[in-house]
């Protein structure tokens, strides 16, 4: 078993508890509005998930601005009180062997040192509504605790 696999096995329940509400809210926002600005969460040692959001200086804040503010907020809120932190954003990806598509991305950073990006491809149907694809999980570089 690789070190990454061992870390994932150790952290998978924490990552699932943290990412599930982010994917749920992200998917709700896409179905209602067609996109969303980044938001995040942290998992405390007692198993509670706290959602986090950030607001830019103007009503028309860009995702990059919100993402930076969110990273700063999670960084200061997480210190010793968190098992893991995660950020959810609306991105474009090109799955292996596929074509570019929109996706909900959750980047999760665990206190054990593991950072994983989960991607849920989601496409607008021709006759309305949204269709989700297969979850893609890849090792990633930390963004909050970089």
Secondary structure as a PSIPRED ss2 file (coil, helix, strand):
# PSIPRED VFORMAT (PSIPRED V4.0)

   1 X C   1.000  0.000  0.000
   2 X C   1.000  0.000  0.000
   3 X H   0.000  1.000  0.000
   4 X H   0.000  1.000  0.000
   5 X H   0.000  1.000  0.000
   6 X H   0.000  1.000  0.000
   7 X H   0.000  1.000  0.000
   8 X H   0.000  1.000  0.000
   9 X H   0.000  1.000  0.000
  10 X H   0.000  1.000  0.000
  11 X H   0.000  1.000  0.000
  12 X H   0.000  1.000  0.000
  13 X H   0.000  1.000  0.000
  14 X H   0.000  1.000  0.000
  15 X H   0.000  1.000  0.000
  16 X H   0.000  1.000  0.000
  17 X H   0.000  1.000  0.000
  18 X H   0.000  1.000  0.000
  19 X H   0.000  1.000  0.000
  20 X H   0.000  1.000  0.000
  21 X H   0.000  1.000  0.000
  22 X H   0.000  1.000  0.000
  23 X H   0.000  1.000  0.000
  24 X H   0.000  1.000  0.000
  25 X H   0.000  1.000  0.000
  26 X H   0.000  1.000  0.000
  27 X H   0.000  1.000  0.000
  28 X H   0.000  1.000  0.000
  29 X H   0.000  1.000  0.000
  30 X H   0.000  1.000  0.000
  31 X H   0.000  1.000  0.000
  32 X H   0.000  1.000  0.000
  33 X H   0.000  1.000  0.000
  34 X C   1.000  0.000  0.000
  35 X C   1.000  0.000  0.000
  36 X C   1.000  0.000  0.000
  37 X C   1.000  0.000  0.000
  38 X C   1.000  0.000  0.000
  39 X E   0.000  0.000  1.000
  40 X E   0.000  0.000  1.000
  41 X E   0.000  0.000  1.000
  42 X E   0.000  0.000  1.000
  43 X E   0.000  0.000  1.000
  44 X E   0.000  0.000  1.000
  45 X C   1.000  0.000  0.000
  46 X C   1.000  0.000  0.000
  47 X C   1.000  0.000  0.000
  48 X C   1.000  0.000  0.000
  49 X E   0.000  0.000  1.000
  50 X E   0.000  0.000  1.000
  51 X E   0.000  0.000  1.000
  52 X E   0.000  0.000  1.000
  53 X C   1.000  0.000  0.000
  54 X C   1.000  0.000  0.000
  55 X C   1.000  0.000  0.000
  56 X C   1.000  0.000  0.000
  57 X C   1.000  0.000  0.000
  58 X C   1.000  0.000  0.000
  59 X C   1.000  0.000  0.000
  60 X C   1.000  0.000  0.000
  61 X C   1.000  0.000  0.000
  62 X C   1.000  0.000  0.000
  63 X H   0.000  1.000  0.000
  64 X H   0.000  1.000  0.000
  65 X H   0.000  1.000  0.000
  66 X H   0.000  1.000  0.000
  67 X H   0.000  1.000  0.000
  68 X H   0.000  1.000  0.000
  69 X H   0.000  1.000  0.000
  70 X H   0.000  1.000  0.000
  71 X H   0.000  1.000  0.000
  72 X H   0.000  1.000  0.000
  73 X H   0.000  1.000  0.000
  74 X H   0.000  1.000  0.000
  75 X H   0.000  1.000  0.000
  76 X H   0.000  1.000  0.000
  77 X H   0.000  1.000  0.000
  78 X H   0.000  1.000  0.000
  79 X C   1.000  0.000  0.000
  80 X C   1.000  0.000  0.000
  81 X C   1.000  0.000  0.000
  82 X E   0.000  0.000  1.000
  83 X E   0.000  0.000  1.000
  84 X E   0.000  0.000  1.000
  85 X E   0.000  0.000  1.000
  86 X E   0.000  0.000  1.000
  87 X E   0.000  0.000  1.000
  88 X E   0.000  0.000  1.000
  89 X E   0.000  0.000  1.000
  90 X E   0.000  0.000  1.000
  91 X E   0.000  0.000  1.000
  92 X E   0.000  0.000  1.000
  93 X E   0.000  0.000  1.000
  94 X E   0.000  0.000  1.000
  95 X C   1.000  0.000  0.000
  96 X C   1.000  0.000  0.000
  97 X C   1.000  0.000  0.000
  98 X C   1.000  0.000  0.000
  99 X C   1.000  0.000  0.000
 100 X E   0.000  0.000  1.000
 101 X E   0.000  0.000  1.000
 102 X E   0.000  0.000  1.000
 103 X E   0.000  0.000  1.000
 104 X E   0.000  0.000  1.000
 105 X E   0.000  0.000  1.000
 106 X E   0.000  0.000  1.000
 107 X E   0.000  0.000  1.000
 108 X E   0.000  0.000  1.000
 109 X E   0.000  0.000  1.000
 110 X E   0.000  0.000  1.000
 111 X C   1.000  0.000  0.000
 112 X C   1.000  0.000  0.000
 113 X C   1.000  0.000  0.000
 114 X C   1.000  0.000  0.000
 115 X E   0.000  0.000  1.000
 116 X E   0.000  0.000  1.000
 117 X E   0.000  0.000  1.000
 118 X E   0.000  0.000  1.000
 119 X E   0.000  0.000  1.000
 120 X E   0.000  0.000  1.000
 121 X E   0.000  0.000  1.000
 122 X E   0.000  0.000  1.000
 123 X E   0.000  0.000  1.000
 124 X E   0.000  0.000  1.000
 125 X C   1.000  0.000  0.000
 126 X C   1.000  0.000  0.000
 127 X C   1.000  0.000  0.000
 128 X C   1.000  0.000  0.000
 129 X C   1.000  0.000  0.000
 130 X E   0.000  0.000  1.000
 131 X E   0.000  0.000  1.000
 132 X E   0.000  0.000  1.000
 133 X E   0.000  0.000  1.000
 134 X E   0.000  0.000  1.000
 135 X E   0.000  0.000  1.000
 136 X E   0.000  0.000  1.000
 137 X E   0.000  0.000  1.000
 138 X E   0.000  0.000  1.000
 139 X E   0.000  0.000  1.000
 140 X C   1.000  0.000  0.000
 141 X C   1.000  0.000  0.000
 142 X C   1.000  0.000  0.000
 143 X C   1.000  0.000  0.000
 144 X C   1.000  0.000  0.000
 145 X C   1.000  0.000  0.000
 146 X C   1.000  0.000  0.000
